[in-house]
Amino acid sequence: MEAIDKIREAGLKLTPQRKAVYEAMMELRHAPIEAIISCVQSKDKEITLSTVYRILDSFYKAGLLSQVYHPQTNKCYYDITVHSHHHLFYGQQIVDYEDPELTQLIRQHLEKKNLVSADIEKIQVQITVNKSLI
């Protein structure tokens, strides 16, 4: 039900293909295009590559997905969590890291440097965990 509501709330027409892509993202949370295509096509082989690309683009533009660059894989990952949050990178894995205090600290620091809070769209810190700890 969440997929249907989110797609409609974003002002997009609900189609079976859009629902399938959004449900795949709900399952994957963070994923490169190849993983999304694989997940979608494992459930519905009729959904084409170009359809998945177009849907992801429309979701991104509508604010249903954000994008995260993975520093170790050099790939762009789609992220279903669109509010301001941070990321921890453990090898290939990406984990959401919620820390309102860190976000506020960065916002205050930037304001001291004359960057107006209203001009800041999103604060997102990326933390890469030492490979020897993985």
Steps between C-alpha positions, in 0.01 A plus 500: 500500500789737578629484142161596359463793740855630445471491121164679503616756759791586267245586231586206278252269335499157660598226257591137571855575383541799734360297787746216425800736489400678821445168679843384381653817648313444827658156513851608393513841679829599327585351163682558174296482180611143424365369832171686454452360150581149622255526790220642283550248220514209744138581581385615155710414194276721281638822652777619270831665584391827343178497704695457823739782403209734417316416821809555716557835330138603561519385864821698550350815346183457709704469821412133564866395477832668558841402368815411689847460352681199646866594547630142483299363207497829304131440428194711550246334728133588524382558855138466611560717808468855374505708819825645632711214634854365484658180370748246627687303235606148596664352191216468247230558762341840570324560832288801590637692797255731676669761718302823545768641731768461232272657240428795729869543585587518129211740433620732782858484372389594149291788633810634677668493158214716364314223321136571578305203633220559249753453219590149621286238329643193669792405722639156432823365649659188356712292736718223358587231752860376503527192275689309772188518721271344241 
